[in-house]
Amino acid sequence: MVMRKKKLAPVHPGEVLREEFLLPLKLSAYAVARAIGVPRTRIERLAREEVALAADTALRLAAFFGTTPAFWLGIQMQFDLERTADEARGIDRIKPIVREVIAA
């Protein structure tokens, strides 16, 4: 019998925002939105994992929380890649291009 490893769901940047920043620091979406100059609904939707993280929001969250934009965008990129890989069909059948080495 073959045992398949159960794969964890990709981590959305909104989950990180909610679980690692908003809840522990007892911050509301409104408080963060006001502090970083964006609409409250942007932070609410992000924290509910309804929307992707935009570069502008990454810059603002990084400035506010003392992280980097790359931290936030890296989470979004990894989320997108994992979700797409789970949904993509036929990638395993793609053969890599073979390049011949030309001696000079």
C-alpha positions in Angstrom: 0.0 0.0 0.0 1.4 3.4 -1.0 1.2 6.1 1.6 0.8 9.6 0.2 2.1 12.5 2.1 -0.6 15.0 3.0 0.4 18.4 1.7 -0.3 21.5 3.7 -2.3 24.2 2.2 -0.4 27.2 0.8 0.0 30.0 3.3 -1.7 33.2 2.2 -0.1 36.6 3.2 -3.4 37.5 4.8 -3.1 34.5 7.2 0.4 35.8 8.2 -0.9 39.3 8.6 -3.8 38.1 10.7 -2.1 35.4 12.8 1.4 36.9 13.3 0.6 40.6 13.4 -3.0 41.7 13.9 -4.1 39.2 16.6 -0.9 39.1 18.7 -0.6 42.9 18.6 -4.3 43.4 19.2 -4.6 45.6 16.1 -7.7 46.0 14.0 -7.8 46.2 10.3 -9.0 49.8 10.7 -6.1 50.7 12.9 -3.6 49.3 10.4 -5.3 50.8 7.4 -5.4 54.2 9.0 -1.7 54.0 9.9 -0.6 53.0 6.5 -3.0 55.2 4.5 -5.1 52.6 2.7 -8.8 51.8 2.8 -10.0 49.7 5.7 -11.5 47.2 3.3 -8.1 46.5 1.7 -6.7 45.2 5.0 -10.0 43.4 5.9 -10.1 41.5 2.6 -6.4 40.7 2.8 -6.8 39.3 6.4 -9.8 37.2 5.3 -7.6 35.9 2.4 -10.1 37.2 -0.2 -7.5 39.2 -2.2 -3.9 38.9 -3.2 -1.3 41.2 -1.7 -0.4 44.2 -3.9 3.1 45.6 -4.1 1.9 48.9 -2.7 0.4 47.2 0.3 3.6 45.2 0.8 5.6 48.4 0.9 3.2 50.0 3.4 3.0 46.9 5.7 6.8 46.6 5.7 7.2 50.2 6.7 4.6 49.8 9.5 5.6 46.4 10.9 9.4 46.8 10.5 9.7 44.0 7.9 10.6 44.2 4.2 8.4 44.4 1.1 10.2 41.2 0.0 9.0 39.4 3.1 5.3 40.1 2.2 5.7 39.6 -1.6 7.7 36.4 -1.0 4.7 35.0 0.9 2.4 36.0 -1.9 4.7 34.6 -4.6 5.0 31.2 -2.8 1.2 31.1 -2.3 0.6 31.7 -6.0 3.2 29.2 -7.1 1.9 26.4 -4.8 -1.7 27.0 -5.7 -0.9 27.1 -9.4 1.2 23.9 -9.2 -1.7 22.2 -7.4 -4.0 23.2 -10.2 -1.7 22.9 -13.2 -2.0 19.9 -15.5 0.6 18.3 -17.7 3.7 20.1 -16.4 5.3 16.8 -15.5 5.1 15.8 -19.2 7.1 18.8 -20.4 10.6 17.8 -21.5 13.4 20.3 -20.8 15.2 21.7 -23.8 18.6 20.0 -24.4 21.4 22.3 -25.4 24.5 21.0 -27.1 27.8 22.2 -25.7 29.8 23.9 -28.6 33.5 23.6 -28.2 35.4 26.7 -29.1 
